[in-house]
Amino acid sequence: MGVRWIDVGCGNGAFTDILVERCAPVDVQGIDPSEGQLAFARSRLAARLAKFRQGDAMALPFPADSFDAAVMALVLVFVPDPAKGVEEMVRVVSPGGTVAAYMWDMLGGGFPLDPIHVEMRAMGLAPPRPSRMDASTMPALQDLWTGAGLEAVETREISVQRTFAHFDEFWKINLEAPSIAPIIATMESADAEALKRRVRTRLHEDAGGRIICDARAHAIKGRRPR
């Protein structure tokens, strides 16, 4: 309670909402390069406290020692220079402050969209991939945090499950992903149906027809030395 937070790469404000709801912060600043995403974030309940502004994770628009905690939620692999992004979070937190992040295990099969991406690639399609997927591995995260001079570094693997009432629900929801929707839109209907069949075969349906998908993220936190 009473902590000053910065949410780096806040996107549409989903994680910022959680910060405001669960952490009782005194101040929250959300930073993202996309004005479209920020516009949506400003419509959320979090906006009653949080302030959202456009900015670069590698050049945060705040002076040193402005916050007690900095977090990057599912963002690090999109930062062109992850080390610089971590250094910036360290710079803007006060001595003794916390720097934390979590990221899907992009190289270890933990990404929620992997069932679709794998079949797309098998069909010769090329869904876009973040430029720094290597930053999602646990050893890379540990190197980034210790390399930035952070102390008391702790890591955690987070396993999650998403349950869909049936395959059509899974397909409809995941087809909205920005790495999938534009490609599907350009496919011949027969090819799109073939992809749909391949993905369905890959997934397991329980006796009630539900689809349960596993995903995995890597989390890390450290403390700026006093």
PEUR-V921347 format. One record per backbone hydrogen bond with DSSP energy under -1.0 kcal/mol. CO is the residue of the C=O (numbers start at 1). NH is the residue of the N-H. If there is no record, write none. Layout:
co/nh
CO/NH
CO/NH
This chain:
co/nh
3/26
3/27
4/68
4/69
5/29
6/71
7/31
10/13
13/17
14/18
15/19
16/20
17/21
18/22
19/23
24/2
27/5
28/51
29/7
30/53
31/9
31/10
32/55
34/38
35/39
36/40
37/41
38/42
40/43
41/44
44/47
45/48
46/49
46/50
51/30
53/32
56/59
60/62
67/94
68/98
69/6
70/100
71/8
72/102
75/78
76/79
77/132
81/85
82/86
83/87
84/88
85/89
86/90
87/91
88/92
91/65
92/66
92/67
94/97
97/224
98/70
99/222
100/72
101/220
102/74
103/218
104/106
105/110
110/216
111/114
113/117
114/118
116/120
117/121
118/122
119/123
120/125
121/124
132/135
133/136
134/137
137/141
138/142
139/143
140/144
141/145
142/146
143/147
144/148
145/150
146/149
151/223
154/221
156/219
158/217
160/215
162/213
164/211
166/170
167/171
168/172
169/173
170/174
171/175
173/176
174/177
177/180
177/181
180/184
181/185
184/187
188/192
189/193
190/194
191/195
192/196
193/197
194/198
195/199
196/200
197/201
198/202
199/203
206/209
210/206
211/164
213/162
215/160
216/105
217/158
218/103
219/156
220/101
221/154
222/99
223/151
224/96
